[in-house]
Amino acid sequence: MKRILEVAAVQIVAHQNALLQQPDPQLKGGFHVPSDMSGSGYTDSDWRTCWQMGWNDFADNFFISQKGLVPLPSEEERKRMGAYITVNRLDPSLGDNFQLAYDRLTAAGIISTPAPAPVVKESQEPKQQTPAEFAKEVAQAMERIDTRTPAGKKTTQ
């Protein structure tokens, strides 16, 4: 049994490495860049801008979808996503391709997603007060009530 588990672990690691080093045979969708970019006139700066645009789009959508509860992928995970995008010749200027890479690498266990922090909600039930607390609250409320007449004088009782 131990040998079977070791073989399975090796196969999983081999699959994870393959996703970052060769085209993904199960990849469906995604907008791809042409295989021959020679003579295209794109500069290094153009490609950096494309990568930054795609990452920013992904980061915005990720933050909104997770409601800010899950942190963005780390720098190391971002590099793995970049490797996946490059190997599969996906267009880096599209946030959807970063999302595709994130989903595939998360499913393969290459990127780990931390669980969102639990949101603690206060109970909507009324608080139970002692008679002394209730009397104090009523006294404070009574002090805030304006008992002046329209002429601005206090009424006598």
C-alpha positions as CSV (number, residue, x, y, z in Angstrom):
1,M,0.0,0.0,0.0
2,K,2.9,2.4,0.8
3,R,4.4,1.7,-2.6
4,I,1.1,2.6,-4.3
5,L,0.9,5.9,-2.4
6,E,4.5,6.7,-3.3
7,V,3.8,6.0,-7.0
8,A,0.7,8.2,-6.9
9,A,2.6,11.0,-5.2
10,V,5.2,10.9,-7.9
11,Q,2.6,10.9,-10.7
12,I,0.9,13.9,-9.1
13,V,4.1,15.8,-8.9
14,A,5.0,14.9,-12.5
15,H,1.5,16.1,-13.6
16,Q,2.0,19.4,-11.7
17,N,5.4,19.9,-13.3
18,A,4.1,19.1,-16.7
19,L,1.4,21.8,-16.4
20,L,4.1,24.4,-16.0
21,Q,6.5,23.0,-18.7
22,Q,4.4,21.8,-21.6
23,P,1.0,22.6,-23.2
24,D,-2.0,21.5,-21.2
25,P,-3.8,18.8,-23.2
26,Q,-7.0,19.4,-21.3
27,L,-7.0,23.2,-21.9
28,K,-10.3,24.4,-23.3
29,G,-10.9,28.0,-24.3
30,G,-8.7,30.9,-23.7
31,F,-7.5,33.5,-26.3
32,H,-4.2,32.4,-27.7
33,V,-1.4,34.5,-29.2
34,P,-0.1,33.6,-32.7
35,S,2.7,31.0,-32.7
36,D,4.9,33.2,-34.9
37,M,5.3,36.7,-33.5
38,S,8.4,37.6,-35.6
39,G,8.1,40.9,-37.4
40,S,5.1,41.9,-35.2
41,G,6.8,45.0,-34.0
42,Y,5.9,44.3,-30.3
43,T,8.5,45.6,-27.9
44,D,9.5,44.3,-24.5
45,S,7.6,47.3,-23.0
46,D,4.5,46.3,-25.0
47,W,4.6,42.7,-23.6
48,R,5.2,44.0,-20.0
49,T,2.1,46.3,-20.4
50,C,0.1,43.3,-21.7
51,W,1.1,41.2,-18.6
52,Q,0.3,44.0,-16.2
53,M,-3.1,44.7,-17.8
54,G,-4.1,41.0,-17.6
55,W,-2.9,40.7,-14.0
56,N,-4.7,43.9,-13.0
57,D,-7.9,42.7,-14.6
58,F,-7.6,39.3,-12.9
59,A,-6.8,40.9,-9.5
60,D,-9.7,43.2,-9.6
61,N,-12.2,40.5,-10.5
62,F,-10.6,38.1,-8.0
63,F,-10.9,40.7,-5.2
64,I,-14.5,41.4,-6.1
65,S,-15.5,37.8,-6.4
66,Q,-13.9,36.8,-3.1
67,K,-15.3,40.0,-1.4
68,G,-11.8,40.8,-0.2
69,L,-11.7,37.8,2.2
70,V,-9.1,35.7,0.3
71,P,-5.7,37.3,-0.4
72,L,-4.4,37.5,-4.0
73,P,-2.1,34.7,-5.1
74,S,1.5,35.2,-3.8
75,E,4.4,36.3,-6.0
76,E,5.5,32.6,-6.4
77,E,2.0,31.5,-7.4
78,R,1.8,34.5,-9.8
79,K,5.0,33.2,-11.5
80,R,3.5,29.7,-11.8
81,M,0.4,31.3,-13.4
82,G,2.7,33.1,-15.8
83,A,4.5,29.9,-16.7
84,Y,1.2,28.2,-17.5
85,I,0.1,31.2,-19.6
86,T,3.4,31.2,-21.5
87,V,3.6,27.4,-22.1
88,N,0.0,27.3,-23.4
89,R,0.5,30.5,-25.5
90,L,-2.4,32.3,-23.8
91,D,-2.8,36.0,-24.3
92,P,-1.4,37.6,-21.1
93,S,-3.4,40.9,-21.6
94,L,-6.6,39.2,-20.8
95,G,-7.7,38.7,-17.1
96,D,-9.8,35.7,-18.2
97,N,-6.6,33.8,-19.2
98,F,-5.1,34.5,-15.8
99,Q,-8.4,33.2,-14.3
100,L,-8.1,30.1,-16.5
101,A,-4.6,29.5,-15.3
102,Y,-5.6,30.1,-11.7
103,D,-8.4,27.6,-11.9
104,R,-6.4,24.9,-13.6
105,L,-3.4,25.3,-11.2
106,T,-5.6,25.4,-8.2
107,A,-7.4,22.2,-9.4
108,A,-4.1,20.5,-9.9
109,G,-2.9,21.5,-6.4
110,I,-0.1,23.7,-7.7
111,I,-1.7,26.8,-6.2
112,S,-3.3,26.6,-2.8
113,T,-6.2,28.9,-1.9
114,P,-6.5,29.8,1.7
115,A,-10.0,29.5,3.2
116,P,-11.7,32.8,3.6
117,A,-11.8,34.2,7.2
118,P,-15.2,33.5,8.8
119,V,-17.4,36.5,9.1
120,V,-18.7,36.9,12.6
121,K,-22.2,38.4,12.7
122,E,-23.6,40.0,15.8
123,S,-26.8,38.5,17.1
124,Q,-29.9,40.3,16.1
125,E,-31.7,39.3,19.3
126,P,-32.3,42.0,21.9
127,K,-29.8,42.2,24.7
128,Q,-31.0,41.1,28.2
129,Q,-30.6,44.0,30.6
130,T,-30.8,44.1,34.4
131,P,-33.3,46.4,35.9
132,A,-30.5,48.8,36.9
133,E,-29.1,48.9,33.4
134,F,-32.6,49.6,32.0
135,A,-33.3,52.4,34.4
136,K,-30.0,54.0,33.6
137,E,-30.7,53.8,29.8
138,V,-34.2,55.4,30.4
139,A,-32.7,58.2,32.5
140,Q,-30.1,59.0,29.8
141,A,-32.9,59.0,27.1
142,M,-35.0,61.3,29.3
143,E,-32.1,63.8,29.7
144,R,-31.8,64.0,25.9
145,I,-35.5,64.9,25.4
146,D,-36.0,68.6,24.9
147,T,-38.7,69.7,27.3
148,R,-38.7,73.4,26.5
149,T,-41.8,75.2,25.3
150,P,-41.7,77.1,22.1
151,A,-40.8,80.2,24.1
152,G,-37.6,78.3,25.2
153,K,-38.5,78.0,28.9
154,K,-38.6,74.8,30.8
155,T,-42.1,73.7,31.8
156,T,-42.8,73.3,35.4
157,Q,-44.6,70.3,36.7
